[in-house]
Amino acid sequence: MIDLSKVQNYYVACGYTDLRRGIDGLAAIVSQQYGGCLSEESLFLFFGRRTDRIKALYWSGDGYILLYKRLSNGRFQWPRSEAELRLIDHQSFRWLMEGLKIEQRTAIRKGKPKDLF
């Protein structure tokens, strides 16, 4: 069973990645190109030239899990011009998986409760 509830950090590999790579190739990108460490609390996202596909790499404690998602309608929107590893929060991850941009300008921010009277 895949349990992603332990994921605390979501990393996006900005730019394009060759999605023909498997677990070993993507793990090498994380460790060599970005100097990152695969751990149970981190999920790494990679995008290819075709913007309707995404791969995610996750260390489950006893092995690697490679997740692949292909949209049937729509495209993923992520930062493409930078060659960096960007940390995003859970809300941005949800937006990304729903086909929205990571940075939403019109998102309603949480506030403090006020008296209605």
C-alpha positions as CSV (number, residue, x, y, z in Angstrom):
1,M,0.0,0.0,0.0
2,I,1.3,3.4,-0.9
3,D,1.2,5.8,2.1
4,L,2.0,9.4,1.1
5,S,0.8,10.8,4.4
6,K,4.4,11.2,5.6
7,V,5.3,13.6,2.8
8,Q,6.2,17.0,4.3
9,N,8.3,18.4,1.4
10,Y,7.2,18.6,-2.2
11,Y,10.1,19.4,-4.6
12,V,9.5,20.5,-8.2
13,A,12.4,20.1,-10.7
14,C,11.8,23.3,-12.7
15,G,12.4,23.1,-16.4
16,Y,12.2,19.9,-18.4
17,T,13.4,16.4,-17.5
18,D,13.7,13.4,-19.8
19,L,10.8,11.2,-18.6
20,R,12.2,8.1,-20.3
21,R,14.4,7.9,-17.1
22,G,13.4,5.4,-14.5
23,I,13.9,5.3,-10.8
24,D,17.7,5.1,-11.0
25,G,18.0,8.0,-13.4
26,L,15.6,10.3,-11.5
27,A,17.3,9.5,-8.2
28,A,20.7,10.4,-9.8
29,I,19.2,13.7,-10.9
30,V,18.1,14.4,-7.3
31,S,21.4,13.5,-5.7
32,Q,23.9,14.7,-8.3
33,Q,22.3,17.7,-10.0
34,Y,20.4,19.1,-7.1
35,G,22.4,17.7,-4.2
36,G,19.2,16.5,-2.5
37,C,18.6,13.5,-0.3
38,L,15.7,11.1,-0.8
39,S,13.8,10.6,2.4
40,E,10.4,9.5,3.5
41,E,9.2,13.0,4.0
42,S,10.1,14.2,0.5
43,L,8.4,13.8,-2.9
44,F,10.2,14.9,-6.1
45,L,8.2,15.9,-9.2
46,F,9.6,15.9,-12.7
47,F,8.0,17.2,-16.0
48,G,8.8,16.4,-19.6
49,R,8.4,18.4,-22.8
50,R,4.8,17.0,-23.1
51,T,3.1,19.1,-20.5
52,D,0.4,16.5,-19.8
53,R,2.7,14.1,-18.0
54,I,4.4,14.1,-14.7
55,K,6.6,11.6,-12.7
56,A,7.1,11.6,-9.0
57,L,9.8,9.8,-7.0
58,Y,9.3,8.8,-3.4
59,W,11.4,6.8,-0.9
60,S,9.0,4.7,1.2
61,G,11.5,3.5,3.7
62,D,12.2,0.2,2.2
63,G,12.3,1.1,-1.5
64,Y,11.6,3.7,-4.2
65,I,8.2,4.3,-5.6
66,L,7.8,5.9,-9.1
67,L,4.5,7.5,-9.7
68,Y,3.3,8.6,-13.2
69,K,0.3,10.7,-14.1
70,R,-0.9,11.6,-17.5
71,L,-3.8,14.0,-17.9
72,S,-6.6,13.1,-20.3
73,N,-7.6,16.7,-20.7
74,G,-5.4,19.7,-19.9
75,R,-1.8,20.5,-19.1
76,F,0.3,20.9,-16.0
77,Q,1.6,24.4,-15.2
78,W,4.9,24.7,-13.5
79,P,8.0,27.0,-13.6
80,R,9.8,26.0,-16.8
81,S,12.5,28.6,-17.2
82,E,14.6,27.8,-14.1
83,A,17.0,24.8,-13.6
84,E,16.5,24.5,-9.9
85,L,14.7,22.4,-7.3
86,R,11.9,24.3,-5.8
87,L,10.2,23.5,-2.5
88,I,6.4,23.9,-2.6
89,D,3.8,23.5,0.1
90,H,0.9,21.0,0.2
91,Q,-1.6,23.5,-1.2
92,S,0.6,24.3,-4.2
93,F,1.0,20.6,-4.8
94,R,-2.8,20.2,-4.9
95,W,-3.1,23.1,-7.3
96,L,-0.4,21.6,-9.5
97,M,-2.1,18.2,-9.6
98,E,-5.4,19.9,-10.5
99,G,-3.8,21.7,-13.5
100,L,-3.5,25.1,-11.8
101,K,-0.4,27.3,-11.4
102,I,1.7,26.9,-8.3
103,E,1.5,30.6,-7.5
104,Q,-2.2,31.6,-7.4
105,R,-2.6,35.4,-7.2
106,T,-6.3,35.3,-6.4
107,A,-6.3,32.6,-3.7
108,I,-8.2,33.5,-0.6
109,R,-5.9,33.8,2.4
110,K,-6.8,32.5,5.8
111,G,-7.7,35.1,8.4
112,K,-8.7,35.5,12.0
113,P,-12.4,35.0,13.0
114,K,-14.2,38.3,13.5
115,D,-17.4,39.2,15.4
116,L,-20.3,39.3,13.1
117,F,-22.3,41.8,15.2
